[in-house]
């Protein structure tokens, strides 16, 4: 399973808590990219309720910090 902030954002508004099947159905209806669908299919236990993107990608909270995402306002700092 390979997650990036760009992929995870597609599931931020998913109807949590959800099972693997419910999440996959949402992703299909929402037109998520194939990589998101593939990631959902890799979830092992289809009966476990997924409470949020953090259940799929535990490092999500760390990655969305400003330190990791490019900020247009910071552009001047690099030149």
C-alpha positions as a printed Julia matrix, in Angstrom:
79×3 Matrix{Float64}:
   0.0    0.0    0.0
   1.47   3.32  -1.06
  -0.05   6.59   0.2
   0.85  10.19  -0.55
  -0.88  13.37   0.65
  -2.29  13.8   -2.85
  -3.89  10.33  -2.71
  -5.06  10.57   0.9
  -6.96  13.8    0.25
  -9.42  11.84  -1.9
 -10.58   9.96   1.2
 -10.78  12.85   3.67
 -14.54  13.25   3.11
 -15.33   9.53   3.04
 -18.23   8.41   5.23
 -16.25   7.13   8.23
 -16.52   4.74   9.98
 -16.66   2.42   7.01
 -15.8   -1.13   6.07
 -13.38  -1.91   3.27
 -16.3   -2.48   0.89
 -18.04   0.77   1.86
 -14.83   2.72   1.45
 -14.18   1.14  -1.94
 -17.74   1.94  -3.05
 -17.29   5.56  -1.97
 -13.96   5.8   -3.8
 -15.49   4.39  -6.98
 -18.43   6.83  -6.88
 -16.12   9.75  -6.08
 -13.89   9.01  -9.07
 -10.74   8.39  -7.06
  -7.55   7.51  -8.95
  -6.72   3.85  -9.51
  -3.92   3.96  -6.91
  -6.46   4.86  -4.21
  -8.69   1.96  -5.29
  -5.71  -0.4   -5.31
  -4.72   0.74  -1.81
  -8.21   0.06  -0.49
  -8.21  -3.4   -2.07
  -4.98  -4.19  -0.2
  -6.71  -3.79   3.18
  -6.58  -7.26   4.69
  -9.58  -7.52   7.01
 -12.8   -6.54   5.27
 -14.87  -6.65   8.5
 -12.86  -4.07  10.46
 -14.33  -0.57  10.62
 -12.0    2.11   9.32
 -12.41   5.22  11.46
 -10.43   7.62   9.25
  -7.51   8.01   6.88
  -5.19   7.59   9.89
  -6.31   3.95  10.15
  -5.11   3.39   6.58
  -1.99   5.54   6.8
  -0.84   6.1   10.41
   1.77   8.67   9.38
  -0.88  10.9    7.75
  -0.95  13.44  10.59
   2.84  13.81  10.45
   2.89  14.27   6.69
   0.26  17.0    6.56
   2.34  19.27   8.79
   3.53  22.46   7.1
   7.11  21.18   7.24
   6.37  18.56   4.6
   4.02  20.36   2.26
   5.17  23.11  -0.07
   3.7   26.49   0.79
   3.57  29.19  -1.9
   4.04  31.85   0.79
   7.42  30.36   1.62
   8.69  30.64  -1.95
  10.5   33.92  -1.28
  12.52  32.29   1.48
  14.32  30.1   -1.01
  15.47  32.83  -3.37
